[in-house]
Each structure stands twice: as structure tokens, then as C-alpha cells.
Amino acid sequence: MSNCISWNVQGLGKQETKRALKTIVFKSKPNIVVLSGTKKRRSTLENLKNKLQFVNSFYVDPEGIVGALALWWDCDTKRNGLQADKNAMLNHQQQ
């Protein structure tokens, strides 16, 4: 069974926001994390993903005033048919 965290996160450049995310992830141990609304680029999000020990990722970079989308998942969670644009991310989960 998958455990998912979805957060419309703003202020991901602030240490207290990063700490809050780390605390939530380490306490709840989700298989999937979805972040939306951040202005951070893929490289910054990838560094954070690695610190939180997720293996896989999929990103939609920020565009203009529209924030980024990030999907992280562990190696035990299978993803199939990922599709995304600047507004949404669609994912089909395999059982």
C-alpha cells in the first residue's frame, strides 16, 4: 500500500520549510511525495530528493508565475504513463 504526501509548498528556499518537509517525510515514511507551487528549479529539487532518500523523480519546471511540480517515489513503487504540463501531472499506478 502506498503512502503519499502532497504539498503546495512555497518558501522551499527557507531552511525552516526544508526542515518541516524533512520532518514530515522521516516521520510518515511516504512512498510518494508530490510538491507543487515551488519556484525552485529541478537541480535544487533533485538535491533535496537525494537528501530525503528517494530514488526516482519526475519534474515540470516552473514557467513564468507558475510554480514547479515534483514527483518523487521510492524504488518499490512502480510508475507507468507519467504525463505532465505546466498545470498538472497525471500518473497511472501499477499494482
C-alpha positions as CSV (number, residue, x, y, z in Angstrom):
1,M,0.0,0.0,0.0
2,S,1.3,3.5,-0.9
3,N,1.6,6.3,1.5
4,C,1.6,9.7,-0.3
5,I,2.4,13.3,0.8
6,S,1.2,16.2,-1.4
7,W,2.2,19.7,-0.5
8,N,1.6,23.0,-2.3
9,V,4.9,24.2,-0.9
10,Q,6.1,27.8,-1.0
11,G,9.2,29.1,0.6
12,L,11.2,25.9,-0.1
13,G,14.4,28.1,-0.2
14,K,13.9,28.7,3.5
15,Q,15.7,26.4,6.0
16,E,12.6,26.1,8.2
17,T,10.5,24.9,5.2
18,K,13.1,22.3,4.3
19,R,13.3,21.2,7.9
20,A,9.5,20.9,8.0
21,L,9.5,18.8,4.8
22,K,12.3,16.5,6.1
23,T,10.4,16.0,9.4
24,I,7.2,15.1,7.7
25,V,9.0,12.7,5.3
26,F,11.0,11.0,8.0
27,K,8.1,10.6,10.4
28,S,5.5,9.4,7.9
29,K,7.8,7.5,5.6
30,P,5.8,8.0,2.4
31,N,6.4,6.0,-0.8
32,I,5.4,9.1,-2.9
33,V,6.0,12.8,-2.4
34,V,4.3,15.4,-4.7
35,L,5.4,19.1,-4.4
36,S,3.7,21.9,-6.3
37,G,3.9,25.6,-6.4
38,T,7.6,26.0,-5.7
39,K,9.7,28.3,-7.8
40,K,12.8,26.1,-7.3
41,R,14.5,24.6,-10.3
42,R,15.0,20.9,-11.0
43,S,18.6,20.8,-9.7
44,T,17.6,22.2,-6.3
45,L,14.7,19.8,-6.0
46,E,16.9,16.9,-7.1
47,N,19.4,17.7,-4.3
48,L,16.5,17.7,-1.7
49,K,15.1,14.5,-3.2
50,N,18.5,12.8,-2.7
51,K,18.8,14.0,0.9
52,L,15.3,12.5,1.6
53,Q,16.5,9.2,0.1
54,F,14.0,8.9,-2.8
55,V,15.3,7.0,-5.8
56,N,13.0,8.2,-8.7
57,S,11.7,11.6,-9.8
58,F,9.7,13.4,-12.4
59,Y,9.6,17.2,-12.8
60,V,7.8,20.0,-14.5
61,D,10.0,23.1,-14.3
62,P,8.5,26.5,-13.2
63,E,7.3,28.7,-16.0
64,G,6.6,32.4,-15.5
65,I,4.5,32.8,-12.4
66,V,3.5,29.1,-12.4
67,G,5.5,27.0,-9.9
68,A,7.2,23.7,-10.5
69,L,5.7,20.2,-10.0
70,A,7.8,17.5,-8.5
71,L,7.0,13.8,-8.0
72,W,9.4,11.6,-6.0
73,W,8.9,7.9,-5.3
74,D,10.9,5.0,-3.9
75,C,12.2,2.0,-5.8
76,D,9.3,-0.2,-4.6
77,T,6.6,2.0,-6.1
78,K,6.0,1.4,-9.8
79,R,5.0,4.3,-12.1
80,N,3.6,4.0,-15.5
81,G,2.3,6.5,-18.0
82,L,3.6,9.8,-16.5
83,Q,2.2,12.8,-18.3
84,A,2.6,16.4,-17.3
85,D,2.4,20.0,-18.4
86,K,2.7,23.3,-16.5
87,N,-0.7,22.8,-14.9
88,A,-0.9,19.2,-13.9
89,M,0.8,15.8,-13.5
90,L,-1.1,12.6,-14.4
91,N,0.2,9.3,-13.1
92,H,-1.1,5.8,-13.5
93,Q,0.0,3.4,-10.7
94,Q,0.7,-0.2,-11.4
95,Q,-0.3,-2.8,-8.7
